[in-house]
Amino acid sequence: MSDAAARQSNKTAWAAFWVALAGLVLMPIPLFIGLVLGGGLSIIAAILAVIALLKGLARSGKGIAPVVFAAIFIALTWGGISIGGGIVW
C-alpha cells in the first residue's frame, strides 16, 4: 500500500459526522421543523455512517473515529426527538 493511500481519510465518515452534527443542531427547532430537518438529516447520517463503517472496517479500522461521533450525534438527535424535541414549542 502506498504512503498516500495509507493517509487517505474516510470521506464518507466525515460526511456522516457533519450531517449528523447538523441534524443535532437543527433538531430543537419547534413546530415540527426540527423533526423534519433534524430527523431527516439524522436518517441520512445513519445511512452514511453504516457505509463509512463498512469502508473503515475494510481498511482495518482506519478512519472510523468520525463514525463513532456521528453515531453519538444520531443517538442524541433521536433521543431528543423521542422526548419532544422539534415537535413542541
C-alpha positions in Angstrom: 0.0 0.0 0.0 1.4 3.4 -0.9 2.0 6.1 1.6 -0.7 8.4 0.1 -3.3 5.6 0.3 -2.5 4.9 3.9 -3.1 8.6 4.8 -6.3 9.0 2.9 -9.2 9.8 5.1 -12.6 8.2 5.0 -14.6 10.9 3.3 -17.9 9.1 3.9 -17.2 9.0 7.6 -16.6 12.8 7.7 -19.8 13.3 5.7 -21.7 11.3 8.2 -20.1 13.3 11.1 -21.1 16.7 9.6 -24.6 15.7 8.6 -25.3 14.1 12.0 -24.0 17.3 13.7 -26.2 19.4 11.6 -29.2 17.2 12.4 -28.4 17.5 16.1 -28.1 21.3 15.9 -31.4 21.7 13.9 -33.4 19.2 16.0 -34.6 21.6 18.7 -36.4 24.0 16.3 -40.1 23.9 17.3 -43.3 23.3 15.3 -42.2 20.1 13.6 -39.4 22.0 11.7 -36.8 20.3 13.8 -38.4 17.0 13.5 -38.3 17.2 9.7 -34.8 18.8 9.4 -33.1 17.1 12.3 -34.8 13.8 11.9 -34.3 13.7 8.1 -30.6 14.6 8.4 -30.1 12.0 11.1 -31.5 9.3 8.9 -29.2 10.3 6.1 -26.3 10.4 8.5 -27.2 6.9 9.8 -27.0 5.5 6.2 -23.7 7.3 5.6 -22.4 6.0 8.9 -23.1 2.4 8.0 -21.4 2.8 4.6 -18.4 4.6 6.2 -18.2 1.9 8.9 -18.1 -0.8 6.3 -15.4 1.1 4.4 -13.4 1.6 7.5 -13.5 -2.0 8.6 -12.4 -3.0 5.1 -9.3 -0.8 5.7 -8.5 -2.4 9.0 -10.4 0.1 11.1 -8.8 3.2 9.7 -11.0 6.3 9.6 -13.9 5.1 11.8 -13.5 7.7 14.6 -15.8 10.2 12.9 -18.4 7.4 12.5 -18.3 6.8 16.3 -19.0 10.5 16.9 -21.7 10.5 14.2 -23.4 7.6 15.9 -23.4 9.6 19.2 -24.9 12.6 17.5 -27.5 10.4 15.8 -28.4 8.8 19.1 -28.7 12.2 20.8 -30.9 13.5 17.9 -33.2 10.5 18.1 -33.3 10.7 21.9 -34.2 14.4 21.7 -36.9 13.8 19.2 -38.4 11.0 21.3 -38.8 13.3 24.2 -40.4 16.1 22.1 -37.6 18.0 20.5 -38.6 19.6 17.3 -42.3 19.0 18.0 -43.3 21.0 21.0 -42.7 24.7 21.5 
